[in-house]
Amino acid sequence: MARTAIVTGGGSGLGREISLGLAHAGYGIVVVDRDESAAHACASSIGEHGLSAQALRADVRVPEDVTGIVAAAQRLGGPHVLVNNAGGWTPQRQYPQAEAAEWAATINLNLIAPMLLSQHVLGPMREQGGGAIINIASSGGIGFEPYGSPEYGAAKAGLIRFTASLAGLASSHGVRMMCVAPDWIGLSRAHAQWERMSAPERSASRPLIPPADVVAVILELLRTGSGGTVVEMWGGDQPIVHSP
Ligand SMILES: NC(=O)c1ccc[n+]([C@@H]2O[C@H](COP(=O)([O-])OP(=O)(O)OC[C@H]3O[C@@H](n4cnc5c(N)ncnc54)[C@H](O)[C@@H]3O)[C@@H](O)[C@H]2O)c1
């Protein structure tokens, strides 16, 4: 039976690229997205390549949905891999202009939800012989300079520290938890934004990271990475690997 991978936020953006990349690497994918049509569209494209995927509408912040995500993967004989990819900035306003409920929602999506889903997959992964979890953080969670979304930066910094803290899951549960922290990725939205930038703004920016490079790092971590590893990705440079 094919190994099963859950990809959250798998319907569009980076999650779609990860879903397709893992499907091509032989995983059966549970494409989880709160946008049902995006999840279905991604699962259909995977199916068109003769590969296996199931769409699941779920919100990773809702505990009942989290239970449903794990159950869906268990019905397929997994989960063997979890990619905690769903994430993003608070729309419109950032801390301190944002109300507490708004910035708390960003921390919930980018930190609490990956913690919750990871906790729910640990038992099933251990029972079926082990597994791997990839947390998608961001370069926004690294560094000491001012940053435009403090709540997003804090949540992603937390996700990085969370991952490194849990290197021991490899021995206690047979689960390698690892993290990728990319800078700006060359998804279609980023390319459109890049086009709108002035020449000086562009030359002051690092090149966009090809999404395929992020997928390649994830696949390499799944093959050979050790639990607690964090990989920084900066446009135009080689990935920086922090192993425990
Ligand atoms: N785009 C970048 O340049 C970049 C850079 C560094 C890190 N990241 C991280 O990569 C991940 C993906 O980013 P993206 O740019 O592809 O995002 P995106 O907004 O383009 O796509 C996110 C997907 O997740 C889904 N989603 C959002 N909230 C959800 C929820 N609560 N439950 C289930 N699904 C949900 C959305 O419907 C969407 O399909 C995020 O964690 C982001 O922080 C992105």
Ligand as a Chemical Component Dictionary entry (heavy atoms), coordinates in Angstrom:
data_LIG
# 
_chem_comp.id                   LIG 
_chem_comp.type                 NON-POLYMER 
_chem_comp.pdbx_formal_charge   0 
_chem_comp.three_letter_code    LIG 
# 
loop_
_chem_comp_atom.comp_id 
_chem_comp_atom.atom_id 
_chem_comp_atom.alt_atom_id 
_chem_comp_atom.type_symbol 
_chem_comp_atom.charge 
_chem_comp_atom.model_Cartn_x 
_chem_comp_atom.model_Cartn_y 
_chem_comp_atom.model_Cartn_z 
_chem_comp_atom.pdbx_ordinal 
LIG N1  N1  N 0  4.453  32.436 -0.133 1  
LIG C1  C1  C 0  5.653  32.677 0.406  2  
LIG O1  O1  O 0  6.491  33.421 -0.129 3  
LIG C2  C2  C 0  6.006  32.027 1.715  4  
LIG C3  C3  C 0  7.280  32.253 2.254  5  
LIG C4  C4  C 0  7.629  31.647 3.457  6  
LIG C5  C5  C 0  6.716  30.789 4.082  7  
LIG N2  N2  N 1  5.486  30.603 3.538  8  
LIG C6  C6  C 0  4.568  29.696 4.233  9  
LIG O2  O2  O 0  4.183  28.678 3.334  10 
LIG C7  C7  C 0  2.856  28.235 3.631  11 
LIG C8  C8  C 0  1.994  28.348 2.391  12 
LIG O3  O3  O 0  1.998  29.693 1.964  13 
LIG P1  P1  P 0  1.245  30.149 0.615  14 
LIG O4  O4  O 0  1.860  31.443 0.216  15 
LIG O5  O5  O -1 1.209  29.029 -0.347 16 
LIG O6  O6  O 0  -0.207 30.441 1.191  17 
LIG P2  P2  P 0  -1.568 30.649 0.367  18 
LIG O7  O7  O 0  -2.351 31.649 1.145  19 
LIG O8  O8  O 0  -1.306 30.921 -1.064 20 
LIG O9  O9  O 0  -2.266 29.225 0.484  21 
LIG C9  C9  C 0  -2.629 28.735 1.718  22 
LIG C10 C10 C 0  -3.638 27.601 1.525  23 
LIG O10 O10 O 0  -4.002 27.183 2.829  24 
LIG C11 C11 C 0  -5.413 27.168 2.936  25 
LIG N3  N3  N 0  -5.761 27.489 4.311  26 
LIG C12 C12 C 0  -5.620 28.693 4.934  27 
LIG N4  N4  N 0  -6.062 28.615 6.188  28 
LIG C13 C13 C 0  -6.481 27.337 6.373  29 
LIG C14 C14 C 0  -7.048 26.654 7.465  30 
LIG N5  N5  N 0  -7.316 27.288 8.618  31 
LIG N6  N6  N 0  -7.334 25.332 7.338  32 
LIG C15 C15 C 0  -7.113 24.695 6.163  33 
LIG N7  N7  N 0  -6.591 25.315 5.079  34 
LIG C16 C16 C 0  -6.282 26.616 5.181  35 
LIG C17 C17 C 0  -5.907 28.219 1.944  36 
LIG O11 O11 O 0  -7.266 27.980 1.572  37 
LIG C18 C18 C 0  -4.917 28.038 0.807  38 
LIG O12 O12 O 0  -5.343 27.024 -0.089 39 
LIG C19 C19 C 0  2.385  29.117 4.789  40 
LIG O13 O13 O 0  2.600  28.452 6.009  41 
LIG C20 C20 C 0  3.270  30.344 4.692  42 
LIG O14 O14 O 0  3.402  30.985 5.924  43 
LIG C21 C21 C 0  5.107  31.186 2.375  44 
# 
loop_
_chem_comp_bond.comp_id 
_chem_comp_bond.atom_id_1 
_chem_comp_bond.atom_id_2 
_chem_comp_bond.value_order 
_chem_comp_bond.pdbx_ordinal 
LIG N1  C1  SING 1  
LIG C1  O1  DOUB 2  
LIG C1  C2  SING 3  
LIG C2  C3  SING 4  
LIG C2  C21 DOUB 5  
LIG C3  C4  DOUB 6  
LIG C4  C5  SING 7  
LIG C5  N2  DOUB 8  
LIG N2  C6  SING 9  
LIG N2  C21 SING 10 
LIG C6  O2  SING 11 
LIG C6  C20 SING 12 
LIG O2  C7  SING 13 
LIG C7  C8  SING 14 
LIG C7  C19 SING 15 
LIG C8  O3  SING 16 
LIG O3  P1  SING 17 
LIG P1  O4  DOUB 18 
LIG P1  O5  SING 19 
LIG P1  O6  SING 20 
LIG O6  P2  SING 21 
LIG P2  O7  DOUB 22 
LIG P2  O8  SING 23 
LIG P2  O9  SING 24 
LIG O9  C9  SING 25 
LIG C9  C10 SING 26 
LIG C10 O10 SING 27 
LIG C10 C18 SING 28 
LIG O10 C11 SING 29 
LIG C11 N3  SING 30 
LIG C11 C17 SING 31 
LIG N3  C12 SING 32 
LIG N3  C16 SING 33 
LIG C12 N4  DOUB 34 
LIG N4  C13 SING 35 
LIG C13 C14 SING 36 
LIG C13 C16 DOUB 37 
LIG C14 N5  SING 38 
LIG C14 N6  DOUB 39 
LIG N6  C15 SING 40 
LIG C15 N7  DOUB 41 
LIG N7  C16 SING 42 
LIG C17 O11 SING 43 
LIG C17 C18 SING 44 
LIG C18 O12 SING 45 
LIG C19 O13 SING 46 
LIG C19 C20 SING 47 
LIG C20 O14 SING 48 
# 
